[in-house]
């Protein structure tokens, strides 16, 4: 009975860890060389607690990368990983810079409760780092006669790879950087910083320059769209014309990538986990009561048997 009671009590420290006190997105995909900023949202009662970020899927074996108290952070990760807590918004953010493919894996954001009878509040996420290219602004818009500049970001593994700027659908239009990482003519200037940025400037835009392009590094490529508008005939637009121009530019500018909703199946896990705990606890309580009832029955049975045997012995002595 004592063992069963101890087992039931041992479950209590882990029940807080099953609750939805902390949430984050379940998975992030990042291009190699890019940075990742991710939020971990917590409930108001945890505002004053220490927050941490570590790598791994088990708290006991999770390598600490950053903490809000800075007491156990890996010094080698300070330049790459940082953490910031905003108690007013009830969220702490983690920033990971210059991610490499080997940084892919499970990570955990947690709130340290610090007591033996209280498990840390934690949420897990998977970070996937993939090789590829990205573009700072994939849709450009400008008046004819002006210039536009686009920045294509490539993986560090492609630093020495050939860089190109091509008109989509026309392989013969490709412009290739030289050994020094540059190319320039009357219409286009290309510069490769040999780190991870390819910068292309289209000079003195003409209406024929409008359309789709792509920049590439090695086997990776990313599309870019250039929109060219007619130059206004007067130097000053009327209020209505200016408003229409601004509306047109806004329409062709890409929408900022909306953050993915925080898809955390915490509530489902909570319900399932709590049901499991309750079923387990109920079963163990039932077993304990059954054991107790059996012991009471045996005790009563033996008492009645002893009483019966005593009465028989007394009767024999009386007859003798």
C-alpha positions in Angstrom: 0.0 0.0 0.0 2.8 2.3 0.9 4.5 1.7 -2.5 1.3 2.5 -4.4 0.9 5.8 -2.5 4.5 6.8 -3.3 3.9 6.0 -6.9 0.8 8.2 -7.0 2.7 11.1 -5.3 5.5 10.8 -7.8 3.2 11.7 -10.6 2.3 15.1 -9.1 5.5 17.0 -10.0 5.0 16.3 -13.7 1.4 17.3 -14.0 2.3 21.1 -14.5 4.5 20.1 -17.4 1.5 18.7 -19.1 -0.4 22.0 -19.0 -0.5 24.6 -21.8 1.6 27.2 -20.0 4.0 27.7 -23.0 3.5 27.6 -26.7 5.6 28.0 -29.8 5.3 27.0 -33.5 5.9 23.3 -34.0 8.4 23.6 -36.9 10.5 26.2 -38.6 12.3 25.9 -42.0 15.2 28.2 -42.6 17.6 28.7 -45.5 21.2 27.9 -44.7 23.0 31.1 -43.7 19.9 32.9 -42.6 18.8 33.9 -39.1 15.7 32.7 -37.2 13.7 34.7 -34.7 11.0 32.7 -32.9 8.6 33.6 -30.2 7.7 31.5 -27.1 4.4 32.6 -25.5 3.8 32.0 -21.9 1.0 32.6 -19.4 1.0 35.7 -17.1 1.9 33.8 -13.9 5.3 32.9 -15.4 6.4 36.5 -16.1 9.1 36.7 -13.3 10.6 33.2 -13.9 13.8 32.5 -15.8 13.4 31.5 -19.4 15.8 29.4 -21.4 16.5 27.9 -24.8 18.3 24.6 -25.3 18.9 21.9 -27.9 17.3 18.5 -27.4 14.0 16.9 -26.7 14.5 15.8 -23.1 15.0 18.4 -20.3 17.7 16.3 -18.6 19.8 16.1 -21.8 19.0 19.5 -23.3 22.2 21.5 -24.1 21.6 25.0 -22.8 22.2 27.7 -25.5 20.7 30.8 -23.9 19.0 31.9 -20.6 17.5 35.1 -19.5 19.7 35.0 -16.4 22.8 34.3 -18.5 24.2 32.0 -15.8 24.5 28.7 -17.7 24.6 29.8 -21.3 27.3 28.3 -23.5 29.9 31.0 -24.1 30.5 29.7 -27.6 26.9 30.3 -28.6 26.6 33.9 -27.3 27.3 35.4 -30.7 25.0 33.0 -32.5 22.1 32.7 -30.0 20.4 35.3 -27.9 17.2 35.5 -25.8 15.0 38.4 -24.8 12.1 38.3 -22.4 9.2 40.7 -22.6 7.0 40.2 -19.5 4.5 42.8 -20.6 3.7 41.0 -23.8 4.3 37.6 -22.0 6.6 36.3 -24.7 10.3 35.7 -24.9 12.1 35.6 -28.3 15.1 33.6 -29.4 17.4 34.7 -32.2 19.7 32.2 -33.9 22.1 33.6 -36.5 23.9 32.2 -39.5 22.3 28.8 -39.3 24.0 25.8 -40.9 22.5 22.5 -42.0 24.0 20.8 -39.0 22.0 23.1 -36.8 18.8 21.2 -37.8 17.2 19.4 -34.9 14.9 19.6 -31.9 15.0 22.6 -29.6 13.1 23.5 -26.5 12.0 26.8 -25.0 11.3 26.5 -21.3 10.3 28.3 -18.1 12.3 27.3 -15.1 10.1 26.8 -12.0 13.0 25.6 -9.9 11.3 23.3 -7.5 11.6 19.6 -6.9 7.8 19.2 -6.9 7.3 21.4 -10.0 8.4 20.4 -13.5 9.6 23.1 -15.9 7.0 24.5 -18.3 8.3 23.7 -21.8 7.4 23.6 -25.5 9.3 21.9 -28.3 10.0 22.9 -31.9 11.9 21.4 -34.8 14.3 23.7 -36.8 15.1 22.5 -40.3 17.9 24.3 -42.1 18.1 23.7 -45.9 20.4 24.9 -48.6 18.9 27.3 -51.1 18.5 31.0 -52.1 16.3 33.8 -50.9 15.7 37.3 -52.1 15.3 40.5 -50.0 12.5 41.8 -52.3 11.2 39.5 -55.0 9.0 42.1 -56.7 10.5 45.4 -57.7 8.6 48.5 -59.1 10.0 51.7 -60.5 9.4 54.3 -63.2 11.2 54.1 -66.5 14.5 56.0 -66.6 15.2 55.1 -62.9 17.2 52.2 -61.5 16.3 49.2 -59.3 18.4 47.0 -57.1 17.8 43.5 -55.9 19.7 41.4 -53.4 19.8 37.6 -53.7 21.1 35.7 -50.7 22.8 32.4 -51.2 24.1 29.6 -49.0 27.7 29.9 -47.7 28.5 26.6 -49.4 28.0 28.5 -52.8 30.5 31.2 -52.1 32.8 30.1 -54.8 30.0 28.9 -57.2 29.2 30.7 -60.4 26.6 33.5 -60.0 24.2 34.5 -62.8 21.4 37.0 -63.6 19.1 35.8 -66.4 15.9 36.8 -68.1 13.3 34.0 -67.3 12.7 31.8 -70.3 15.8 33.0 -72.2 19.0 31.1 -71.3 21.1 33.2 -73.8 20.4 36.3 -71.7 22.3 35.1 -68.7 25.0 37.5 -67.3 27.8 35.8 -65.4 30.1 37.3 -62.8 33.8 37.2 -63.4 36.6 35.9 -61.1 36.4 39.1 -59.1 32.7 38.5 -58.5 31.5 41.4 -60.7 29.9 42.2 -64.0 28.9 45.6 -65.4 27.7 47.1 -68.7 25.5 50.0 -69.8 22.3 48.4 -68.4 23.3 46.1 -65.5 25.8 46.0 -62.7 26.3 42.8 -60.7 28.4 42.4 -57.5 29.0 39.3 -55.5 30.4 40.0 -52.0 31.8 36.5 -51.8 30.0 36.0 -48.5 26.4 35.4 -49.3 24.9 38.4 -51.1 24.6 38.9 -54.9 23.5 42.4 -55.7 22.0 43.3 -59.1 21.3 46.9 -60.3 19.3 47.5 -63.5 20.1 50.9 -64.8 17.8 53.4 -66.6 14.8 51.1 -66.7 12.9 50.9 -70.0 9.4 49.4 -70.5 11.1 46.4 -72.2 12.9 45.6 -69.0 9.6 44.6 -67.3 9.1 40.9 -66.6 10.5 37.9 -64.7 14.2 37.3 -64.0 16.1 34.9 -61.9 19.4 35.0 -60.1 21.4 31.8 -59.3 24.3 30.5 -57.3 25.5 27.1 -58.3 22.5 24.9 -58.7 20.2 27.2 -56.7 18.1 29.9 -58.2 15.3 32.3 -57.1 12.8 34.3 -59.3 12.5 38.1 -59.3 9.8 40.2 -60.9 10.5 43.8 -62.2 7.5 46.1 -62.8 8.2 49.3 -64.9 5.7 52.1 -64.9 5.4 55.1 -67.3 7.1 58.3 -66.3 4.5 61.0 -65.5 4.2 63.8 -68.1 4.2 66.5 -65.4 6.7 67.0 -62.6 4.0 67.2 -60.0 1.1 64.8 -59.8 -2.3 65.9 -58.7 -3.6 64.6 -55.4 -5.8 62.0 -57.1 -3.0 60.9 -59.5 -0.5 60.6 -56.6 -3.0 58.5 -54.6 -3.6 56.2 -57.6 0.2 55.8 -58.2 0.7 54.9 -54.5 -2.2 52.4 -54.7 -0.7 50.8 -57.8 2.8 50.5 -56.2 1.2 49.0 -53.0 -0.7 46.5 -55.1 2.4 45.2 -56.9 4.6 45.2 -53.8 4.7 41.7 -52.3 2.9 41.2 -49.1 5.2 40.5 -46.2 5.3 36.9 -45.4 2.6 36.5 -42.8 3.9 34.6 -39.8 2.6 31.1 -39.6 0.0 30.7 -36.9 1.2 29.1 -33.8 0.0 25.5 -34.4 0.5 23.8 -31.1 -1.4 20.6 -30.3 -0.8 21.4 -26.7 -4.5 21.2 -25.8 -4.9 17.8 -27.4 -1.7 16.6 -25.7 -3.0 18.1 -22.4 -6.3 16.3 -22.7 -4.8 13.0 -23.6 -2.0 13.2 -21.0 -4.4 14.2 -18.2 -6.8 11.5 -19.2 -3.9 9.0 -19.1 -2.8 10.2 -15.7 -6.4 10.0 -14.3 -6.9 6.5 -15.7 -3.6 5.4 -14.3 -4.3 7.0 -10.9 -7.8 5.5 -10.9 -6.5 2.0 -11.7 -3.8 2.2 -9.0 -6.4 3.5 -6.5 -8.7 0.6 -7.5 -5.8 -1.9 -7.0 -5.0 -0.4 -3.6 -8.6 -0.6 -2.5 -8.8 -4.2 -3.7 -5.7 -5.1 -1.8 -7.0 -3.4 1.3 -10.4 -5.1 1.0 -8.8 -8.5 0.6 -6.6 -7.9 3.7 -9.7 -6.9 5.7 -11.6 -9.9 4.5 -8.7 -12.2 5.4 -8.4 -10.6 8.8 -12.1 -11.0 9.5 -12.1 -14.6 8.2 -9.2 -15.6 10.4 -10.8 -14.0 13.4 -14.0 -15.9 12.8 -12.1 -19.1 12.3 -10.1 -18.6 15.6 -13.3 -17.9 17.4 -15.0 -21.1 16.0 -11.9 -23.2 16.9 -11.9 -21.6 20.4 -15.5 -22.5 21.0 -15.0 -26.1 19.9 -12.0 -26.5 22.2 -14.0 -25.0 25.1 -16.9 -27.4 24.4 -14.5 -30.4 24.4 -13.0 -29.4 27.7 -16.5 -29.0 29.1 -17.6 -32.5 27.9 -14.4 -34.0 29.2 
